[in-house]
C-alpha cells in the first residue's frame, strides 16, 4: 500500500522580510529580518540545490490529535519516497512512529514497571543500565536505536579491557620490582645504604600508583549479562510497538563458556605452593583436603555452618538465612525457603530462594544433626550471657536480638554473608590450604556424595 502524503523539495536560502510597503523589517539591532524561501526558492531547479522532504498523513492519534510527520535532508526524491514508505508501513503495523522517547527515558520507565523483580535483581539491572547503557545510548530516541549502536558499546568495552590488561601487567611488574627492592634492603649488611631504602620507597610509590589504575576486565560472562538485561528491556519495547525488532538479537559477543570446576590435585597444589598460581576460577578440594579443613577448623565459631555447607550444600545466603522455625530437629530436616542477600553497600535483606527448585528440604546427616543440636545449646548459653552483660552494662552491650536464625553472632544478630566469606578466606589462608571460594564448598558436597555412592 503506497503511503498517504507527498514529497517536496526545499532549501535554506533566505531573503529579507518586508512590510506592506515593501520596506525591509529590522530587528532590535537594526539588521534586516530574514525568512527562509523554502519551496519557493527560484534556484531549486538547479542540480544539487536544496534537499528532498516527505510529508505523511497518518491516522489521527487516540485522542484525536493530528499526526503529520515530516522529515528532510534526502539527496534524491527516491530516497525521500522510500523512507516515507518505510515509515508508513511501520505505522500500519502499529509501530509508534511519532514517539520521541529517548533510550534513557524508556529504560528507566521499563525498570519502574518491573515490580516483579527481586531487590537484588533490580539492583543489578539499575547498575547495568545506569552505568553501561544510559550514558552511551541514552541520548538516542528509541526510533533511532539500531544494532550498530549497541555493538559499539561492547567494542568500547573490549578496548577498555585491553587497557586494563596492560594496567594489570604493569602492576605485576611493579610488584616484582618492589619485592626485589625490599629484599635487597632487607638482606643488606647493617648499616644499610640509604639508597637501598630510597629505591624501595620509590618502588612502593610506583606500585601504589599502578594499583590505582583499573585492572579488572569485563569478562565474556559479564558482557553477556549486560546484553541480556538490555535485550529484556527491548523485548518489552517490541511488544509496545516502539521498535520494529530487538536490536540485541544481532549483537556479536565473545564466546562465553561457564567455568568448569577443577580439582586441587596433588600436582596442582604443588604448583600453587611454588608459584602462587591458581589453575582456574572455580576450584574444588578433594575429600582429603576437605577433611583436613574440617579437622583444623573444628574450634572456629563458624564451624557448624561450614560443616553444613560441606555436607548438605546450602548456598551462603541460604545458610546465613536459615531460621530455626524451618529446622525439624525431630525428623532431622531443614527447609530452605529464604536467603540473606547483600549488596556492595553492605546492606542485607531477606529474599525468597533463587528459584522454585531452590525451595527444598534437606536431610541432615547424623554428624551434622549432632552438631546442630550442640550448637543450639551453645546459642542459648550465648543469649543468657549476653543478656546478663546487657543488664550489667547496657551502654556497652545492646539488647539481645531474638532474630530466630540458626547461625548468629553472640548478640543474636544473623551473620552478614560477606563476613562469612571473609572469615572463610582468612581461615584457609591461615591453615595454608589451597584457595577456593566459600561457594565452592557446594562442589565439595557433591564430591562427598559421589565418593559415598562409589563405596
Secondary structure, 3 states (H helix, E strand, C coil): CCCCEEEEEEEEEEEECECCCCCECECCCCCECEEEEECCCHHHHCCCCCEEEEEECECCCCCCCCECCEEEEECCHHHHHHHHHHHHHHHHCCCCCCCCCEHHHHHHHHHHHCCCCCHHHHHHHHHHHHHHHHHHHCCCECCCCCHHHHHHHHHHHHHHHHHHHHHHHHHHHHHHHHHHHHHHHHHCCCCCCHHHHHHHHHHHHHHHHHHCCCCCCCCHHHHHHHHHHHHHHHHHHHHCCCCCCCHHHHCCCCCCCCCCCEECCHHHHHHHHHHCCCCCCCEECCHHHHHHHHHHCCCCCCHHHHHHHHHHCCCHHHHHCCEHHHEECCCCEEEECEEEEECCCCCEEEEECCCHHHCEEEECCHHHHHHHHHHHHHHHHHHHHHHHHHHHCCCCCCCCCCCCECCECCCCCECCHHHHHHHHHHHHHHHCCCCCCHHHHHHHHHHHHHHHHHC
